Structure formats: structure tokens, C-alpha cells
């Protein structure tokens, strides 16, 4: 598996062009995530359920907190798998440094897939074609961020895949927890 992961990493990391360099670097930046989240909030929560904006913000915060902490404390610090930029020679990095020693699993992938899953489960079942399109765009964004990690030399593809799986699980968990809270709150209000 390590051999396949390394070959796939070098294939992704070696195919560069100026437009992709800048686009994928931008996709990995926290400020670009803030822009995406503001657009998603404007198109979903503020339009469809403005009374629950605070609950969605709690969901976003929990997605970040859990996916990031689990990826670091339960995986990176346990597996101790070196990032490719620490383990391999001839890794191409674009406008970035290698960062921490360990890369399994990708926290970037865990974070963005948690957010994409949370929003898709909350709004994707709506009848609106716009909501279904938004869900597709969110997962496309998550895939682009995931692809940027080996492209920029930060992670093996396996790190990204496992981070995505973790993120999907975290996003689903947060969605179900908040739904249970909303049901409990509605039931409590009905009993008054």
C-alpha cells in the first residue's frame, strides 16, 4: 500500500501548471474556506431557517473541532506517519513549508468533508434544485481541497482519503446530534 500511495503521490505532485498552482494553494487557505462558508450560510441557513443560524454555527464549530482534534490526537500522534515532504526527496512544494512531522490523516480533508457532509445532510434533502446543486458544489470543493494536499506536497493520497472518511463520519455525527437536540427542544416547547 505504501508503494502505491507513494507512486500516486508523485504522479499528483509532479503534474503542475501555474493556474493549478495558485488555484489549489488558494483552496488550502483558511481565508478561502471562510468565503465558502459565508456563501453557504447565506444560501442556506439565512434564507431557509434564519431562526436557527446559531445552531448551524455550533454545528460548523463542532465539525472543525472534532475533525481536527480527532485527526491529530487519534491518528497523527498515534500512527506517526511522516509527511511525504519529510520522508521523500524531490517533493515539489508551492508557497508552503512542510509543516508538522506527521500527516496521517489529513486534517484539511477531515475538516472540509465534515463541513460538506454536515451541510448536505442538513439541506440536501430539500426539494430545491438549488440546494442539490449546492451539495454537489460543496463536495466538489472538498475534493479540490483534498487534491491540493498531495499537489502541494503536504500529504499522501491515502492520508487524504482517510481524512475524508473521518470527516464524513464527523459531519454525519454532528448532523444527527443537532437533529436530536432540535427534536428535544421542540418536544420541550410543546410540553409547556
N, C-alpha and C positions, 0 to 999 in steps of 0.2 A: 504494500500500500504506500509506503514512504517513497518508493521509487516512482510510482505513478503520480503521486502528489507533487513530487519534485519536477518531473517532466512537464506536467500540466502547468505548474508554477512558471517554469522557464518559458513555456510557449506563450502564456499570457503576458509575462513580464517583458518579453522581447519584441512584442508587436506594438510599436509606438508610432504616433503621429502627433503633431503639435496640437490639433484640435482636441484629440482624445486626452492628451496630457492635461490640458487645462480643464476640460470638462470633468474628468474623473478626479482630479485634485479638488475641484470645487465641490463635487458631490461628497467628498470626505470631510468637508469643513463644517464645524458646528453652526456657523452663521447661515450656511445654506440650508441646514436642517431646520433652523428657526423660521426661515422664509417658507419652507414647505409646510411646516406645522401651522403657521399663521394662515396660509391659504386654505389648508384643510379645515381648520377651525371655522374660518369664515364661510366655507361652502357647506359645512355640516352642522356643527353644534349651534352656531349663532343664527343659522337660518332655520334649522329643523326643530331644535329644542333649546331655545335661549335660557330657559329656566334651569337647565342642567349644566351650564357652562363650567361651574365649579367642579362638578363630578367628573367631567371629561378631563379637566386639568389634573385632578387627582389621579385619574387613570394614566394619563401621559407621564406624570411624575413617577408613578409606581412601575410603569413599563421601563423607564430609564433606570430607576433604582435597582429593581430586581434583575433585569437582564444584565446590567453592568456588574453588579456585585456578584451574581452567580457565576458569570463568565470569568471573573478574576479569581474569586475565592474558591470556587469548586472545580475549576478547570485549569486556568493558567498556573496557579500556585500549587496545583496537585500534579498535573501532567508534566510541567516544566519542559515543554517542547520549545526549543529555540525558534525564534522568528527566522525566516529564510535569510534576512539581511544580516543576521548574526551567525548563521550556520553555513551559508554558501558564499562562494565568490562570484563575481561578475553579476551581482544583482543590481538592476537599474532602479534608482530612486529618483523621483521627480519632486522637487521642492519640499522634501521631507527628510527627517532623520529616521534612524532605525527604531528608536523608542525603547521601551522595556525589553528585557531579555526574552520573555515568553509570549507566544502568540496563539496557543490553542486554549480556548476558542476565540474567534474574532468578536470583540465587544461591539465594534461598529455594526457587524452583521446582526448580532443579537439585538442591539438597540433598534435598528431600523425595521427588522422583521417583527419585533414585538409591537412597534407602533403600527405597522401596516396591518397586522393581524387584529389588533385591538380595534382600529377604525373600521376595518372591513366587517368584523363581526357585529359592530355596533350599528353600522349604516348600510352595509352591503345587501341586506335582505329587503331593503325598501324597493318599492316598485319603480322608482325613478330610474330612467336610463342614465341620467347624470350621476347618480350615486354608484351605479355599477361601473361606469367609466372611471369614476374617482378611485374605486377599489383597484381596478386594473392599473391605473397610474401609480397608486401607492406601492403596489408590488413591483412594478417596473422600476420605480425609484429605489426600492430596497435591493433589487437585483443589481442595479447600476452601482450603488454604494458597495455592495458585496464584491462585485467585479473589480472595483477600484482598489481593493486591498492587495491582491496579488499584482495587479497592474503597477501599483506604486511601490511594490517591493516589501510590503508590511506583513503579509500573511500567505500561507499556503492555501490553495483552494479548499482543502479539507478543513482548515480552520474556519473558513467562511461558511462552508456547508453545515458544519456542526453548530456554528454560531447562529445560523439561520434557523435550524431546528430548535435550538434553545429559545430563540426569540419568538418563534411561532407558539411554543408552549407557554411562555410567559405572557404573551399578548392574549391568548385564549383564557388563561387563568385569571388575569386581571379583568377581562370582559365578564366572565362568569361571576367573579366576586362582586363586581359593581352591580350586576343584574340582581344578584341575591340581596344586596343592600337596598336597591331601589324597590324590590318586592316587599322587603321587610318594612321599609319606610311607608310605602303605600298602605300596607296592611295596618300598620300602627296608626296612620292618619284616619283610616276607615273605622277603627275601633274607638275613636274619640267621640 
